[in-house]
Amino acid sequence: MILCIIARMTPATATSSATHTAAVARLGHALSDPTRAGILLALRQAPAHPSDLADELGVSRQTMSNHLACLRGCGLVDSTPDGRRSLYRLADAHLAEALSELMRVTLILEPGCCDGEGCTC
């Protein structure tokens, strides 16, 4: 999709700063792993504790911790103390909107990925 958008840009709009390029690369890195993509999609719905995310995605808590650290480092999620635990959420509401739009594009490119019933795409 990004390549299609870039192809339609004029030379004046196709230029990007190193900062823009790095930001898009961070998002791409985050989405390149199924667990990290699952975390972002889960947090699109509501904030969650790491243990709940680990159970939902079927990974160990250590694995979840590593992926959350990566997403924090990319600036995509943040956490707030919640008693003895931390509650994770998307760092910006625009990210939820972008992920929802990405899911709509995914359904256009791969219509069989969702069965329709109970789908939250």
KEGUMI-494544 format. One record per residue (C-alpha): residue in one letter; x, y, z. Coordinates in Angstrom, 2 decimals, decimal comma, m for minus. Layout:
% KEGUMI-494544
<rec><rest>a</rest><u>X</u><v>Y</v><w>Z</w></rec>
...
This chain:
% KEGUMI-494544
<rec><rest>m</rest><u>0,00</u><v>0,00</v><w>0,00</w></rec>
<rec><rest>i</rest><u>2,73</u><v>2,45</v><w>0,91</w></rec>
<rec><rest>l</rest><u>4,45</u><v>1,79</v><w>m2,41</w></rec>
<rec><rest>c</rest><u>1,19</u><v>2,46</v><w>m4,25</w></rec>
<rec><rest>i</rest><u>0,78</u><v>5,79</v><w>m2,46</w></rec>
<rec><rest>i</rest><u>4,39</u><v>6,76</v><w>m3,14</w></rec>
<rec><rest>a</rest><u>3,95</u><v>5,90</v><w>m6,82</w></rec>
<rec><rest>r</rest><u>1,07</u><v>8,40</v><w>m7,08</w></rec>
<rec><rest>m</rest><u>3,02</u><v>11,22</v><w>m5,44</w></rec>
<rec><rest>t</rest><u>4,61</u><v>13,97</v><w>m7,45</w></rec>
<rec><rest>p</rest><u>8,36</u><v>14,44</v><w>m7,06</w></rec>
<rec><rest>a</rest><u>7,72</u><v>17,39</v><w>m4,74</w></rec>
<rec><rest>t</rest><u>5,57</u><v>15,32</v><w>m2,34</w></rec>
<rec><rest>a</rest><u>7,57</u><v>12,10</v><w>m2,55</w></rec>
<rec><rest>t</rest><u>10,52</u><v>13,52</v><w>m0,65</w></rec>
<rec><rest>s</rest><u>10,69</u><v>12,69</v><w>3,01</w></rec>
<rec><rest>s</rest><u>12,99</u><v>13,56</v><w>5,81</w></rec>
<rec><rest>a</rest><u>15,18</u><v>11,05</v><w>7,58</w></rec>
<rec><rest>t</rest><u>12,85</u><v>11,42</v><w>10,57</w></rec>
<rec><rest>h</rest><u>9,81</u><v>10,43</v><w>8,50</w></rec>
<rec><rest>t</rest><u>11,64</u><v>7,48</v><w>7,02</w></rec>
<rec><rest>a</rest><u>12,78</u><v>6,31</v><w>10,45</w></rec>
<rec><rest>a</rest><u>9,25</u><v>6,59</v><w>11,85</w></rec>
<rec><rest>v</rest><u>7,77</u><v>4,49</v><w>9,04</w></rec>
<rec><rest>a</rest><u>10,58</u><v>1,96</v><w>9,45</w></rec>
<rec><rest>r</rest><u>9,83</u><v>1,66</v><w>13,19</w></rec>
<rec><rest>l</rest><u>6,18</u><v>0,98</v><w>12,45</w></rec>
<rec><rest>g</rest><u>7,15</u><v>m1,57</v><w>9,81</w></rec>
<rec><rest>h</rest><u>9,50</u><v>m3,28</v><w>12,26</w></rec>
<rec><rest>a</rest><u>6,74</u><v>m3,43</v><w>14,87</w></rec>
<rec><rest>l</rest><u>4,28</u><v>m4,96</v><w>12,41</w></rec>
<rec><rest>s</rest><u>6,81</u><v>m7,42</v><w>10,98</w></rec>
<rec><rest>d</rest><u>6,36</u><v>m9,83</v><w>13,89</w></rec>
<rec><rest>p</rest><u>3,00</u><v>m11,61</v><w>14,38</w></rec>
<rec><rest>t</rest><u>3,14</u><v>m11,25</v><w>18,17</w></rec>
<rec><rest>r</rest><u>3,86</u><v>m7,52</v><w>18,04</w></rec>
<rec><rest>a</rest><u>1,15</u><v>m7,06</v><w>15,42</w></rec>
<rec><rest>g</rest><u>m1,25</u><v>m8,98</v><w>17,68</w></rec>
<rec><rest>i</rest><u>m0,34</u><v>m6,78</v><w>20,64</w></rec>
<rec><rest>l</rest><u>m1,02</u><v>m3,62</v><w>18,67</w></rec>
<rec><rest>l</rest><u>m4,34</u><v>m4,96</v><w>17,40</w></rec>
<rec><rest>a</rest><u>m5,35</u><v>m6,04</v><w>20,91</w></rec>
<rec><rest>l</rest><u>m4,43</u><v>m2,64</v><w>22,36</w></rec>
<rec><rest>r</rest><u>m6,45</u><v>m1,02</v><w>19,58</w></rec>
<rec><rest>q</rest><u>m9,51</u><v>m2,37</v><w>21,40</w></rec>
<rec><rest>a</rest><u>m8,53</u><v>m1,46</v><w>24,99</w></rec>
<rec><rest>p</rest><u>m5,56</u><v>m1,09</v><w>27,36</w></rec>
<rec><rest>a</rest><u>m4,35</u><v>m4,37</v><w>28,85</w></rec>
<rec><rest>h</rest><u>m1,94</u><v>m5,93</v><w>31,32</w></rec>
<rec><rest>p</rest><u>1,00</u><v>m7,91</v><w>29,93</w></rec>
<rec><rest>s</rest><u>m0,19</u><v>m11,17</v><w>31,50</w></rec>
<rec><rest>d</rest><u>m3,61</u><v>m10,80</v><w>29,86</w></rec>
<rec><rest>l</rest><u>m1,99</u><v>m10,06</v><w>26,50</w></rec>
<rec><rest>a</rest><u>0,30</u><v>m13,09</v><w>26,89</w></rec>
<rec><rest>d</rest><u>m2,69</u><v>m15,34</v><w>27,60</w></rec>
<rec><rest>e</rest><u>m4,70</u><v>m13,89</v><w>24,72</w></rec>
<rec><rest>l</rest><u>m1,86</u><v>m14,30</v><w>22,22</w></rec>
<rec><rest>g</rest><u>m0,63</u><v>m17,63</v><w>23,56</w></rec>
<rec><rest>v</rest><u>2,94</u><v>m16,58</v><w>24,36</w></rec>
<rec><rest>s</rest><u>5,01</u><v>m16,71</v><w>27,53</w></rec>
<rec><rest>r</rest><u>5,15</u><v>m13,71</v><w>29,82</w></rec>
<rec><rest>q</rest><u>8,86</u><v>m13,33</v><w>29,10</w></rec>
<rec><rest>t</rest><u>8,18</u><v>m13,25</v><w>25,37</w></rec>
<rec><rest>m</rest><u>5,43</u><v>m10,70</v><w>25,97</w></rec>
<rec><rest>s</rest><u>7,78</u><v>m8,58</v><w>28,05</w></rec>
<rec><rest>n</rest><u>10,38</u><v>m8,59</v><w>25,26</w></rec>
<rec><rest>h</rest><u>7,84</u><v>m7,58</v><w>22,62</w></rec>
<rec><rest>l</rest><u>6,37</u><v>m4,82</v><w>24,81</w></rec>
<rec><rest>a</rest><u>9,88</u><v>m3,46</v><w>25,38</w></rec>
<rec><rest>c</rest><u>10,37</u><v>m3,38</v><w>21,60</w></rec>
<rec><rest>l</rest><u>7,05</u><v>m1,57</v><w>21,07</w></rec>
<rec><rest>r</rest><u>7,90</u><v>0,92</v><w>23,84</w></rec>
<rec><rest>g</rest><u>11,27</u><v>1,52</v><w>22,19</w></rec>
<rec><rest>c</rest><u>9,50</u><v>2,19</v><w>18,89</w></rec>
<rec><rest>g</rest><u>7,28</u><v>4,72</v><w>20,67</w></rec>
<rec><rest>l</rest><u>4,09</u><v>2,83</v><w>19,80</w></rec>
<rec><rest>v</rest><u>2,92</u><v>1,83</v><w>23,29</w></rec>
<rec><rest>d</rest><u>3,27</u><v>3,26</v><w>26,76</w></rec>
<rec><rest>s</rest><u>2,47</u><v>1,97</v><w>30,20</w></rec>
<rec><rest>t</rest><u>1,13</u><v>3,32</v><w>33,45</w></rec>
<rec><rest>p</rest><u>1,46</u><v>1,75</v><w>36,88</w></rec>
<rec><rest>d</rest><u>m1,63</u><v>m0,14</v><w>37,97</w></rec>
<rec><rest>g</rest><u>m0,95</u><v>m1,35</v><w>41,49</w></rec>
<rec><rest>r</rest><u>1,89</u><v>m3,87</v><w>41,26</w></rec>
<rec><rest>r</rest><u>1,34</u><v>m4,30</v><w>37,53</w></rec>
<rec><rest>s</rest><u>1,51</u><v>m2,07</v><w>34,48</w></rec>
<rec><rest>l</rest><u>m1,30</u><v>m1,26</v><w>32,09</w></rec>
<rec><rest>y</rest><u>m0,28</u><v>m0,91</v><w>28,45</w></rec>
<rec><rest>r</rest><u>m2,02</u><v>1,20</v><w>25,83</w></rec>
<rec><rest>l</rest><u>m1,30</u><v>2,57</v><w>22,39</w></rec>
<rec><rest>a</rest><u>0,85</u><v>5,68</v><w>22,67</w></rec>
<rec><rest>d</rest><u>m1,50</u><v>7,73</v><w>20,50</w></rec>
<rec><rest>a</rest><u>m5,15</u><v>7,43</v><w>19,51</w></rec>
<rec><rest>h</rest><u>m4,20</u><v>8,01</v><w>15,86</w></rec>
<rec><rest>l</rest><u>m2,42</u><v>4,67</v><w>15,90</w></rec>
<rec><rest>a</rest><u>m5,72</u><v>2,87</v><w>16,62</w></rec>
<rec><rest>e</rest><u>m7,29</u><v>4,62</v><w>13,64</w></rec>
<rec><rest>a</rest><u>m4,31</u><v>3,73</v><w>11,42</w></rec>
<rec><rest>l</rest><u>m4,46</u><v>0,07</v><w>12,48</w></rec>
<rec><rest>s</rest><u>m8,19</u><v>m0,03</v><w>11,77</w></rec>
<rec><rest>e</rest><u>m7,58</u><v>1,43</v><w>8,32</w></rec>
<rec><rest>l</rest><u>m4,79</u><v>m1,08</v><w>7,75</w></rec>
<rec><rest>m</rest><u>m7,21</u><v>m3,89</v><w>8,60</w></rec>
<rec><rest>r</rest><u>m9,69</u><v>m2,54</v><w>6,03</w></rec>
<rec><rest>v</rest><u>m6,93</u><v>m2,53</v><w>3,40</w></rec>
<rec><rest>t</rest><u>m5,98</u><v>m6,07</v><w>4,42</w></rec>
<rec><rest>l</rest><u>m9,56</u><v>m7,20</v><w>3,85</w></rec>
<rec><rest>i</rest><u>m9,48</u><v>m5,70</v><w>0,35</w></rec>
<rec><rest>l</rest><u>m6,20</u><v>m7,43</v><w>m0,48</w></rec>
<rec><rest>e</rest><u>m7,08</u><v>m10,71</v><w>1,23</w></rec>
<rec><rest>p</rest><u>m10,89</u><v>m10,97</v><w>1,57</w></rec>
<rec><rest>g</rest><u>m10,79</u><v>m14,49</v><w>3,04</w></rec>
<rec><rest>c</rest><u>m8,79</u><v>m13,47</v><w>6,12</w></rec>
<rec><rest>c</rest><u>m11,90</u><v>m12,76</v><w>8,15</w></rec>
<rec><rest>d</rest><u>m15,00</u><v>m14,92</v><w>8,52</w></rec>
<rec><rest>g</rest><u>m17,26</u><v>m11,97</v><w>9,30</w></rec>
<rec><rest>e</rest><u>m18,80</u><v>m13,39</v><w>12,48</w></rec>
<rec><rest>g</rest><u>m17,35</u><v>m11,66</v><w>15,49</w></rec>
<rec><rest>c</rest><u>m14,66</u><v>m10,02</v><w>13,39</w></rec>
<rec><rest>t</rest><u>m13,44</u><v>m6,73</v><w>14,80</w></rec>
<rec><rest>c</rest><u>m11,62</u><v>m5,60</v><w>11,67</w></rec>
